[in-house]
Amino acid sequence: MLKPARNYRVELEHNLRDTWYDERYKFYHSDSYRGDFNLEDDNRWFFVSVDERDNVIGYISFVVDRDANQVRSVGAISFQLGNLIFAKDLIYLVDDIFTKYHFNRLEWCCVSGNPVLPTYIRWCTKHGGQQVAHEHECVRTIDGVVRDSFTFEILAKNYVELKR
């Protein structure tokens, strides 16, 4: 279940700190700089995914660009890798972005080598989206590898049309 991240600040900060230098999370953090995040950004929406015991199992945030009526810079991290509750919450939130909040466009990036990249490609295509950019050697992960980045988008008109 998705809930406002501000209500879970302490648990969320603890969970994020535990991932800072964990090799499994190198694709989320993407670099070696670590600083606490700011839940007070008025242009970013923050959610946590919680399990049936109200424990934080994941975190999702994104920037709302009101001028262009779009959502961009999506960040999603599961603290229990492979947890289906988190995956369902992420899909539910994407649906809300288009059908509840009526944003026109959704954009997110994924770093090459990330095991979830093939899933993003399939999911994006299935929902009427596409890859719109491929930046070469633009991200250095904590293991020192310089990687490519891929940007994806889904437009509301395509997403909603496929939902019918």
Long-range contacts (C-beta under 8 A, 24 or more apart in sequence): 1-49, 1-50, 1-85, 1-89, 2-47, 2-48, 2-49, 2-50, 2-60, 2-89, 2-92, 2-93, 3-47, 3-48, 3-50, 4-46, 4-47, 4-48, 5-39, 5-46, 5-47, 5-48, 5-59, 5-61, 6-39, 6-46, 7-48, 8-48, 8-50, 8-56, 9-39, 11-48, 11-55, 11-56, 12-48, 12-56, 12-59, 13-37, 15-56, 15-59, 15-79, 16-59, 16-77, 18-79, 19-77, 19-79, 21-142, 23-142, 23-143, 24-81, 25-77, 26-141, 26-142, 26-143, 27-110, 27-111, 27-113, 27-114, 27-115, 27-116, 27-141, 28-75, 28-77, 29-141, 29-142, 30-111, 30-139, 30-140, 30-141, 30-142, 31-139, 31-140, 31-141, 31-142, 32-140, 32-142, 37-61, 44-73, 47-89, 47-93, 49-78, 49-85, 49-86, 49-89, 49-90, 51-83, 51-85, 57-83, 57-85, 57-86, 58-83, 58-86, 58-89, 58-90, 60-89, 60-90, 60-93, 62-108, 64-103, 68-104, 68-105, 69-102, 69-103, 69-104, 69-105, 70-103, 70-104, 70-105, 70-106, 70-107, 71-97, 71-103, 71-105, 71-106, 71-107, 72-105, 72-106, 72-107, 72-108, 73-107, 73-108, 73-109, 74-106, 74-107, 74-108, 94-127, 94-154, 95-163, 98-154, 98-156, 98-159, 98-160, 99-160, 99-163, 102-156, 103-156, 104-155, 104-156, 105-153, 105-154, 105-155, 105-156, 106-153, 106-154, 106-159, 107-132, 107-151, 107-152, 107-153, 108-151, 108-152, 109-149, 109-150, 109-151, 109-152, 110-149, 110-150, 110-152, 111-139, 111-141, 111-147, 111-148, 111-149, 111-150, 112-147, 112-148, 112-149, 112-150, 113-141, 113-145, 113-147, 117-150, 120-150, 120-152, 121-152, 124-152, 124-154, 126-162, 127-154, 127-158, 127-159, 127-162, 128-154, 128-155, 128-158, 128-159, 128-161, 128-162, 129-153, 129-154, 129-155, 129-158, 129-159
